[in-house]
């Protein structure tokens, strides 16, 4: 049998994390360190791999109930190769080191089990709840695979050049950056969010680091029933991308 499809064969690599193609992640397991992945994200595997639900501590459950932010994971262990994907979103591998990474949990596909996660609050200039109010800090040493809707933009933040990003388009940023959530508006009511411009809350970053932005202000539908093949619900939420994900496995 011949077909151009065979040009998309498995890539050979000694690396633990390999982007097989822009929308598919390949992770190699050697029986030493496990990988934690988004529930239902496995699309194929080879070898002797075990999949199990990841236990959540009482603190993690309370933080998730209070903020809507958190990770609902499966633990993948054994020896072999696992392929992960989610709704054909673009996949990017980030090496987390001393600097740390802050991210919306909705954009995490997989991460090393050695990394530590913690829910944090983002300061609001007005104290008004909105997209981006709570995020996830990832610290330690290891790799994390992020997802974006389309190819992202990496913006450098320096002490003499701060960056502002729409709160529904931000994916991740350097943990060391100072962050302020605000709404640029000339209206007397802050809740009107920039009047009739269609723009809403934004995050301003100051310091030294980076901010990762996706070319979309909403996520693809996240209500696809796991294991049933076709998304049955496409509903929009109250707070952009984050609101759309509050009822799925990755609030």
Secondary structure, DSSP 4 states (H G I P E B T S, - for coil): ---GGGGGPPPP-S-SEEEEETTEEEEEEESSS-EEEETT-EEEEEEEEEEEEPP--HHHHHHHHHHS----EEEEEEEEEEEE-STT-EEEEEEE-TT-EEE-GGGEEEEETT-EEEEEEPPBSS----TTSEEEEEESSEEEEEEESSS-EEEEEBTTB-EEEETTTEEEEETTSEEEEE----SS-GGG-STTSS---EEEEESSEEEEE-S-SSPSP--PPTTSSS-------SSHHHHHTTTSTT-
